[in-house]
């Protein structure tokens, strides 16, 4: 199992939407949600290319406190099942 924590979602969205859109981050645009959705799409394409079937979940709630501690209250935002195309 892999756990990926995106640490700079706001900066990634800020670069994509520019100065005008920057004001919307946190009000209209959920930076974490947008970056996770794009990352899931890229992972799906890569997994299919390598023949990997997977279930990818975008969740809200887990927090990595340090290298030895992970809190896991989960609220699933998105789910994507990656299946091989015939």
MOPAC internal coordinates of N, CA, C and O (Angstrom, degrees):
PM7 1SCF
backbone

  N    0.0000 0     0.00 0     0.00 0    0    0    0
  C    1.4462 1     0.00 0     0.00 0    1    0    0
  C    1.5217 1   108.28 1     0.00 0    2    1    0
  O    1.2310 1   120.93 1   -38.95 1    3    2    1
  N    1.3012 1   115.83 1   141.05 1    3    2    1
  C    1.4537 1   122.48 1   176.84 1    5    3    2
  C    1.5195 1   109.47 1  -112.11 1    6    5    3
  O    1.2310 1   120.95 1   -37.34 1    7    6    5
  N    1.3060 1   115.79 1   142.66 1    7    6    5
  C    1.4611 1   121.34 1   170.36 1    9    7    6
  C    1.5227 1   106.27 1  -124.49 1   10    9    7
  O    1.2310 1   120.89 1   -55.38 1   11   10    9
  N    1.3245 1   115.91 1   124.62 1   11   10    9
  C    1.4614 1   121.15 1  -179.66 1   13   11   10
  C    1.5220 1   107.57 1  -119.47 1   14   13   11
  O    1.2310 1   120.57 1   -57.91 1   15   14   13
  N    1.3100 1   116.52 1   122.09 1   15   14   13
  C    1.4628 1   121.20 1   176.55 1   17   15   14
  C    1.5264 1   107.46 1  -107.25 1   18   17   15
  O    1.2310 1   120.45 1   -62.17 1   19   18   17
  N    1.3232 1   116.75 1   117.83 1   19   18   17
  C    1.4590 1   121.08 1   177.58 1   21   19   18
  C    1.5310 1   107.57 1   -82.25 1   22   21   19
  O    1.2310 1   120.79 1   -60.56 1   23   22   21
  N    1.3084 1   116.09 1   119.44 1   23   22   21
  C    1.4625 1   120.91 1  -173.74 1   25   23   22
  C    1.5273 1   113.94 1   -93.56 1   26   25   23
  O    1.2310 1   119.92 1   161.43 1   27   26   25
  N    1.3257 1   117.76 1   -18.57 1   27   26   25
  C    1.4706 1   119.88 1  -174.40 1   29   27   26
  C    1.5285 1   112.85 1  -126.71 1   30   29   27
  O    1.2310 1   120.01 1  -139.41 1   31   30   29
  N    1.3182 1   117.59 1    40.59 1   31   30   29
  C    1.4685 1   121.27 1  -177.13 1   33   31   30
  C    1.5332 1   111.93 1   -58.79 1   34   33   31
  O    1.2310 1   119.97 1   137.95 1   35   34   33
  N    1.3239 1   117.66 1   -42.05 1   35   34   33
  C    1.4658 1   120.31 1  -179.15 1   37   35   34
  C    1.5229 1   111.28 1   -62.01 1   38   37   35
  O    1.2310 1   120.28 1   138.84 1   39   38   37
  N    1.3252 1   117.06 1   -41.16 1   39   38   37
  C    1.4614 1   120.58 1  -179.71 1   41   39   38
  C    1.5271 1   111.04 1   -67.83 1   42   41   39
  O    1.2310 1   120.33 1   141.75 1   43   42   41
  N    1.3234 1   116.98 1   -38.25 1   43   42   41
  C    1.4630 1   120.81 1   179.09 1   45   43   42
  C    1.5249 1   109.88 1   -63.53 1   46   45   43
  O    1.2310 1   120.50 1   132.89 1   47   46   45
  N    1.3287 1   116.64 1   -47.11 1   47   46   45
  C    1.4643 1   120.43 1   179.35 1   49   47   46
  C    1.5217 1   110.04 1   -65.46 1   50   49   47
  O    1.2310 1   119.98 1   139.92 1   51   50   49
  N    1.3178 1   117.63 1   -40.08 1   51   50   49
  C    1.4623 1   121.77 1   179.63 1   53   51   50
  C    1.5275 1   110.49 1   -58.61 1   54   53   51
  O    1.2310 1   120.04 1   138.11 1   55   54   53
  N    1.3206 1   117.53 1   -41.89 1   55   54   53
  C    1.4686 1   121.31 1   178.73 1   57   55   54
  C    1.5259 1   111.33 1   -65.69 1   58   57   55
  O    1.2310 1   120.43 1   146.11 1   59   58   57
  N    1.3213 1   116.79 1   -33.89 1   59   58   57
  C    1.4640 1   121.15 1  -177.98 1   61   59   58
  C    1.5262 1   113.47 1   -76.92 1   62   61   59
  O    1.2310 1   120.20 1   143.62 1   63   62   61
  N    1.3351 1   117.23 1   -36.38 1   63   62   61
  C    1.4673 1   119.74 1  -172.57 1   65   63   62
  C    1.5207 1   113.37 1   -99.95 1   66   65   63
  O    1.2310 1   119.26 1   167.12 1   67   66   65
  N    1.3131 1   119.01 1   -12.88 1   67   66   65
  C    1.4528 1   121.56 1   177.99 1   69   67   66
  C    1.5133 1   113.00 1    79.47 1   70   69   67
  O    1.2310 1   121.17 1     6.77 1   71   70   69
  N    1.3195 1   115.38 1  -173.23 1   71   70   69
  C    1.4749 1   121.28 1  -173.89 1   73   71   70
  C    1.5260 1   112.76 1   -67.48 1   74   73   71
  O    1.2310 1   119.89 1   141.37 1   75   74   73
  N    1.3226 1   117.82 1   -38.63 1   75   74   73
  C    1.4645 1   120.15 1  -179.73 1   77   75   74
  C    1.5231 1   110.57 1   -65.28 1   78   77   75
  O    1.2310 1   120.66 1   132.75 1   79   78   77
  N    1.3156 1   116.35 1   -47.25 1   79   78   77
  C    1.4539 1   120.57 1  -179.93 1   81   79   78
  C    1.5113 1   113.74 1   -69.20 1   82   81   79
  O    1.2310 1   120.60 1   158.57 1   83   82   81
  N    1.3280 1   116.46 1   -21.43 1   83   82   81
  C    1.4637 1   120.98 1  -179.18 1   85   83   82
  C    1.5309 1   111.48 1   -57.57 1   86   85   83
  O    1.2310 1   120.40 1   146.70 1   87   86   85
  N    1.3119 1   116.84 1   -33.30 1   87   86   85
  C    1.4657 1   120.82 1   180.00 1   89   87   86
  C    1.5188 1   112.23 1   -66.75 1   90   89   87
  O    1.2310 1   120.30 1   157.48 1   91   90   89
  N    1.3268 1   117.03 1   -22.52 1   91   90   89
  C    1.4671 1   120.97 1  -177.52 1   93   91   90
  C    1.5242 1   113.02 1   -85.34 1   94   93   91
  O    1.2310 1   120.48 1   164.95 1   95   94   93
  N    1.3419 1   116.70 1   -15.05 1   95   94   93
  C    1.4636 1   119.80 1  -177.78 1   97   95   94
  C    1.5235 1   108.46 1   -63.15 1   98   97   95
  O    1.2310 1   120.96 1   -55.40 1   99   98   97
  N    1.3103 1   115.77 1   124.60 1   99   98   97
  C    1.4526 1   121.39 1  -179.19 1  101   99   98
  C    1.5131 1   113.37 1    93.33 1  102  101   99
  O    1.2310 1   120.05 1   158.85 1  103  102  101
  N    1.3353 1   117.51 1   -21.15 1  103  102  101
  C    1.4662 1   120.91 1   179.18 1  105  103  102
  C    1.5275 1   110.05 1  -100.12 1  106  105  103
  O    1.2310 1   120.87 1   125.93 1  107  106  105
  N    1.3266 1   115.94 1   -54.07 1  107  106  105
  C    1.4635 1   121.42 1  -178.81 1  109  107  106
  C    1.5309 1   110.00 1  -110.64 1  110  109  107
  O    1.2310 1   120.64 1   142.79 1  111  110  109
  N    1.3159 1   116.37 1   -37.21 1  111  110  109
  C    1.4582 1   122.02 1  -175.42 1  113  111  110
  C    1.5281 1   109.63 1  -102.45 1  114  113  111
  O    1.2310 1   120.52 1   -54.78 1  115  114  113
  N    1.3309 1   116.61 1   125.22 1  115  114  113
  C    1.4616 1   121.75 1   173.34 1  117  115  114
  C    1.5262 1   106.48 1   -91.54 1  118  117  115
  O    1.2310 1   120.43 1   -76.81 1  119  118  117
  N    1.3191 1   116.78 1   103.19 1  119  118  117
  C    1.4680 1   121.60 1  -174.31 1  121  119  118
  C    1.5201 1   111.93 1   -58.70 1  122  121  119
  O    1.2310 1   120.06 1   135.40 1  123  122  121
  N    1.3254 1   117.49 1   -44.60 1  123  122  121
  C    1.4633 1   119.91 1  -179.93 1  125  123  122
  C    1.5247 1   111.22 1   -59.84 1  126  125  123
  O    1.2310 1   121.06 1   134.51 1  127  126  125
  N    1.3172 1   115.58 1   -45.49 1  127  126  125
  C    1.4659 1   121.27 1  -178.38 1  129  127  126
  C    1.5357 1   111.10 1   -62.39 1  130  129  127
  O    1.2310 1   120.17 1   136.37 1  131  130  129
  N    1.3253 1   117.28 1   -43.63 1  131  130  129
  C    1.4635 1   121.24 1  -178.61 1  133  131  130
  C    1.5239 1   111.75 1   -66.21 1  134  133  131
  O    1.2310 1   120.41 1   135.13 1  135  134  133
  N    1.3202 1   116.82 1   -44.87 1  135  134  133
  C    1.4638 1   120.67 1  -179.44 1  137  135  134
  C    1.5236 1   110.57 1   -67.56 1  138  137  135
  O    1.2310 1   120.29 1   138.48 1  139  138  137
  N    1.3250 1   117.05 1   -41.52 1  139  138  137
  C    1.4633 1   120.12 1   178.77 1  141  139  138
  C    1.5248 1   111.20 1   -62.97 1  142  141  139
  O    1.2310 1   120.02 1   139.72 1  143  142  141
  N    1.3199 1   117.56 1   -40.28 1  143  142  141
  C    1.4683 1   121.38 1   179.44 1  145  143  142
  C    1.5350 1   110.64 1   -62.96 1  146  145  143
  O    1.2310 1   120.41 1   135.64 1  147  146  145
  N    1.3337 1   116.82 1   -44.36 1  147  146  145
  C    1.4681 1   120.80 1   178.29 1  149  147  146
  C    1.5256 1   110.70 1   -65.25 1  150  149  147
  O    1.2310 1   120.51 1   139.29 1  151  150  149
  N    1.3183 1   116.63 1   -40.71 1  151  150  149
  C    1.4654 1   121.01 1   179.05 1  153  151  150
  C    1.5226 1   110.76 1   -64.14 1  154  153  151
  O    1.2310 1   120.24 1   140.46 1  155  154  153
  N    1.3221 1   117.14 1   -39.54 1  155  154  153
  C    1.4695 1   121.08 1   178.27 1  157  155  154
  C    1.5308 1   110.91 1   -62.41 1  158  157  155
  O    1.2310 1   120.10 1   140.29 1  159  158  157
  N    1.3244 1   117.41 1   -39.71 1  159  158  157
  C    1.4633 1   120.73 1   179.00 1  161  159  158
  C    1.5254 1   110.79 1   -64.67 1  162  161  159
  O    1.2310 1   120.67 1   137.66 1  163  162  161
  N    1.3256 1   116.33 1   -42.34 1  163  162  161
  C    1.4663 1   120.21 1   178.59 1  165  163  162
  C    1.5275 1   111.23 1   -66.32 1  166  165  163
  O    1.2310 1   120.61 1   140.31 1  167  166  165
  N    1.3303 1   116.43 1   -39.69 1  167  166  165
  C    1.4642 1   120.43 1   178.60 1  169  167  166
  C    1.5289 1   110.63 1   -65.17 1  170  169  167
  O    1.2310 1   120.44 1   139.96 1  171  170  169
  N    1.3253 1   116.76 1   -40.04 1  171  170  169
  C    1.4640 1   120.31 1   179.23 1  173  171  170
  C    1.5285 1   110.27 1   -59.22 1  174  173  171
  O    1.2310 1   120.27 1   132.90 1  175  174  173
  N    1.3208 1   117.10 1   -47.10 1  175  174  173
  C    1.4725 1   120.82 1   179.87 1  177  175  174
  C    1.5193 1   111.05 1   -62.05 1  178  177  175
  O    1.2310 1   120.30 1   136.18 1  179  178  177
  N    1.3267 1   117.04 1   -43.82 1  179  178  177
  C    1.4683 1   120.65 1  -179.95 1  181  179  178
  C    1.5231 1   110.96 1   -65.86 1  182  181  179
  O    1.2310 1   120.03 1   138.25 1  183  182  181
  N    1.3267 1   117.55 1   -41.75 1  183  182  181
  C    1.4658 1   120.70 1  -179.87 1  185  183  182
  C    1.5168 1   110.63 1   -63.58 1  186  185  183
  O    1.2310 1   120.12 1   136.39 1  187  186  185
  N    1.3214 1   117.38 1   -43.61 1  187  186  185
  C    1.4642 1   120.36 1   179.10 1  189  187  186
  C    1.5215 1   110.69 1   -62.07 1  190  189  187
  O    1.2310 1   120.26 1   140.66 1  191  190  189
  N    1.3153 1   117.10 1   -39.34 1  191  190  189
  C    1.4593 1   121.38 1   179.09 1  193  191  190
  C    1.5298 1   111.46 1   -61.76 1  194  193  191
  O    1.2310 1   120.47 1   143.98 1  195  194  193
  N    1.3305 1   116.70 1   -36.02 1  195  194  193
  C    1.4598 1   121.07 1  -178.82 1  197  195  194
  C    1.5249 1   113.09 1   -91.66 1  198  197  195
  O    1.2310 1   120.05 1   178.84 1  199  198  197
  N    1.3382 1   117.50 1    -1.16 1  199  198  197
  C    1.4543 1   120.51 1   179.16 1  201  199  198
  C    1.5197 1   113.19 1    78.34 1  202  201  199
  O    1.2310 1   120.27 1  -152.55 1  203  202  201
  N    1.3139 1   117.09 1    27.45 1  203  202  201
  C    1.4628 1   122.05 1  -178.25 1  205  203  202
  C    1.5240 1   109.54 1   -98.57 1  206  205  203
  O    1.2310 1   120.57 1   -52.36 1  207  206  205
  N    1.3229 1   116.52 1   127.64 1  207  206  205
  C    1.4545 1   121.02 1   170.98 1  209  207  206
  C    1.5194 1   106.72 1   -97.22 1  210  209  207
  O    1.2310 1   120.13 1   -42.67 1  211  210  209
  N    1.3228 1   117.35 1   137.33 1  211  210  209
  C    1.4580 1   120.16 1  -174.44 1  213  211  210
  C    1.5200 1   111.12 1  -154.78 1  214  213  211
  O    1.2310 1   121.77 1   -11.36 1  215  214  213
  N    1.2910 1   114.22 1   168.64 1  215  214  213
  C    1.4590 1   122.70 1   172.06 1  217  215  214
  C    1.5204 1   105.56 1  -124.29 1  218  217  215
  O    1.2310 1   120.66 1   -60.88 1  219  218  217
  N    1.3165 1   116.35 1   119.12 1  219  218  217
  C    1.4611 1   121.76 1  -177.56 1  221  219  218
  C    1.5252 1   107.61 1  -110.34 1  222  221  219
  O    1.2310 1   120.38 1   -51.77 1  223  222  221
  N    1.3134 1   116.87 1   128.23 1  223  222  221
  C    1.4594 1   121.58 1  -179.60 1  225  223  222
  C    1.5199 1   110.48 1  -119.08 1  226  225  223
  O    1.2310 1   120.77 1   -45.93 1  227  226  225
  N    1.3044 1   116.12 1   134.07 1  227  226  225
  C    1.4627 1   121.92 1   170.27 1  229  227  226
  C    1.5180 1   105.43 1  -103.17 1  230  229  227
  O    1.2310 1   120.50 1   -63.01 1  231  230  229
  N    1.3156 1   116.65 1   116.99 1  231  230  229
  C    1.4552 1   120.17 1  -174.74 1  233  231  230
  C    1.5205 1   110.69 1  -124.52 1  234  233  231
  O    1.2310 1   121.84 1   -25.95 1  235  234  233
  N    1.3153 1   114.09 1   154.05 1  235  234  233
  C    1.4608 1   120.73 1   174.91 1  237  235  234
  C    1.5090 1   106.71 1  -113.21 1  238  237  235
  O    1.2310 1   120.41 1   -45.10 1  239  238  237
  N    1.2971 1   116.82 1   134.90 1  239  238  237
  C    1.4502 1   119.45 1   176.27 1  241  239  238
  C    1.5094 1   115.87 1   131.25 1  242  241  239
  O    1.2310 1   118.94 1   132.11 1  243  242  241
  N    1.3526 1   119.62 1   -47.89 1  243  242  241
  C    1.4700 1   117.65 1  -176.97 1  245  243  242
  C    1.5232 1   111.13 1   -63.31 1  246  245  243
  O    1.2310 1   121.69 1   -35.66 1  247  246  245
  N    1.3060 1   114.37 1   144.34 1  247  246  245
  C    1.4589 1   120.48 1   177.67 1  249  247  246
  C    1.5143 1   108.60 1  -133.40 1  250  249  247
  O    1.2310 1   120.64 1   -46.02 1  251  250  249
  N    1.3024 1   116.38 1   133.98 1  251  250  249
  C    1.4496 1   121.86 1   175.36 1  253  251  250
  C    1.5273 1   106.33 1   -95.21 1  254  253  251
  O    1.2310 1   120.58 1   -67.99 1  255  254  253
  N    1.3229 1   116.50 1   112.01 1  255  254  253
  C    1.4565 1   121.06 1  -176.76 1  257  255  254
  C    1.5203 1   111.71 1   -82.64 1  258  257  255
  O    1.2310 1   120.13 1   137.07 1  259  258  257
  N    1.2920 1   117.36 1   -42.93 1  259  258  257
  C    1.4559 1   123.27 1   174.48 1  261  259  258
  C    1.5215 1   106.77 1  -159.81 1  262  261  259
  O    1.2310 1   119.86 1    10.21 1  263  262  261
  N    1.2931 1   117.87 1  -169.79 1  263  262  261
  C    1.4589 1   120.66 1  -174.68 1  265  263  262
  C    1.5293 1   113.06 1   -65.84 1  266  265  263
  O    1.2310 1   119.95 1   167.19 1  267  266  265
  N    1.3310 1   117.69 1   -12.81 1  267  266  265
  C    1.4583 1   119.79 1  -174.89 1  269  267  266
  C    1.5238 1   114.12 1  -119.54 1  270  269  267
  O    1.2310 1   119.59 1  -176.32 1  271  270  269
  N    1.3234 1   118.39 1     3.68 1  271  270  269
  C    1.4514 1   119.75 1  -171.93 1  273  271  270
  C    1.5234 1   110.94 1  -137.98 1  274  273  271
  O    1.2310 1   120.56 1   -52.52 1  275  274  273
  N    1.3388 1   116.53 1   127.48 1  275  274  273
  C    1.4575 1   122.70 1   179.41 1  277  275  274
  C    1.5225 1   108.91 1  -133.01 1  278  277  275
  O    1.2310 1   120.03 1   -57.43 1  279  278  277
  N    1.3397 1   117.55 1   122.57 1  279  278  277
  C    1.4621 1   122.06 1   174.50 1  281  279  278
  C    1.5152 1   108.11 1   -90.14 1  282  281  279
  O    1.2310 1   119.43 1   -41.49 1  283  282  281
  N    1.3404 1   118.69 1   138.51 1  283  282  281
  C    1.4569 1   120.62 1  -174.07 1  285  283  282
  C    1.5302 1   116.64 1  -126.30 1  286  285  283
  O    1.2310 1   118.02 1  -132.21 1  287  286  285
  N    1.3216 1   121.37 1    47.79 1  287  286  285
  C    1.4548 1   118.13 1   167.18 1  289  287  286
  C    1.5276 1   107.56 1   -77.20 1  290  289  287
  O    1.2310 1   119.40 1   -58.16 1  291  290  289
  N    1.3395 1   118.75 1   121.84 1  291  290  289
  C    1.4667 1   120.99 1  -170.96 1  293  291  290
  C    1.5231 1   112.64 1  -112.66 1  294  293  291
  O    1.2310 1   121.08 1   -43.38 1  295  294  293
  N    1.3007 1   115.54 1   136.62 1  295  294  293
  C    1.4578 1   124.02 1   168.88 1  297  295  294
  C    1.5256 1   105.06 1  -131.08 1  298  297  295
  O    1.2310 1   119.82 1   -73.50 1  299  298  297
  N    1.3395 1   117.96 1   106.50 1  299  298  297
  C    1.4650 1   121.64 1  -174.99 1  301  299  298
  C    1.5252 1   109.31 1   -73.91 1  302  301  299
  O    1.2310 1   120.98 1   -57.62 1  303  302  301
  N    1.3446 1   115.73 1   122.38 1  303  302  301
  C    1.4694 1   121.27 1   179.17 1  305  303  302
  C    1.5245 1   110.66 1   -90.94 1  306  305  303
  O    1.2310 1   120.35 1   134.36 1  307  306  305
  N    1.3279 1   116.93 1   -45.64 1  307  306  305
  C    1.4630 1   122.43 1  -179.18 1  309  307  306
  C    1.5149 1   108.75 1  -140.39 1  310  309  307
  O    1.2310 1   121.42 1   -29.22 1  311  310  309
  N    1.3038 1   114.89 1   150.78 1  311  310  309
  C    1.4633 1   120.33 1   172.92 1  313  311  310
  C    1.5176 1   107.55 1  -137.05 1  314  313  311
  O    1.2310 1   120.76 1   -41.90 1  315  314  313
  N    1.2950 1   116.16 1   138.10 1  315  314  313
  C    1.4542 1   121.08 1   178.12 1  317  315  314
  C    1.5126 1   107.97 1  -136.13 1  318  317  315
  O    1.2310 1   120.79 1   -55.26 1  319  318  317
  N    1.3178 1   116.09 1   124.74 1  319  318  317
  C    1.4561 1   120.73 1   174.49 1  321  319  318
  C    1.5159 1   107.63 1   -96.58 1  322  321  319
  O    1.2310 1   120.86 1   -53.27 1  323  322  321
  N    1.3011 1   115.95 1   126.73 1  323  322  321
  C    1.4601 1   121.78 1   179.94 1  325  323  322
  C    1.5219 1   106.91 1  -101.32 1  326  325  323
  O    1.2310 1   120.80 1   -64.08 1  327  326  325
  N    1.3213 1   116.08 1   115.92 1  327  326  325
  C    1.4446 1   121.78 1   177.37 1  329  327  326
  C    1.5033 1   109.54 1  -122.34 1  330  329  327
  O    1.2310 1   120.67 1   -29.77 1  331  330  329
  N    1.2923 1   116.33 1   150.23 1  331  330  329
  C    1.4475 1   120.66 1  -178.88 1  333  331  330
  C    1.5175 1   110.21 1   -71.67 1  334  333  331
  O    1.2310 1   120.95 1   -39.09 1  335  334  333
  N    1.3185 1   115.79 1   140.91 1  335  334  333
  C    1.4562 1   121.19 1   177.18 1  337  335  334
  C    1.5136 1   108.80 1   -85.96 1  338  337  335
  O    1.2310 1   120.82 1   -42.35 1  339  338  337
  N    1.3078 1   116.04 1   137.65 1  339  338  337
  C    1.4801 1   119.83 1   179.15 1  341  339  338
  C    1.4904 1   112.16 1   -87.93 1  342  341  339
  O    1.2310 1   120.10 1   180.00 1  343  342  341

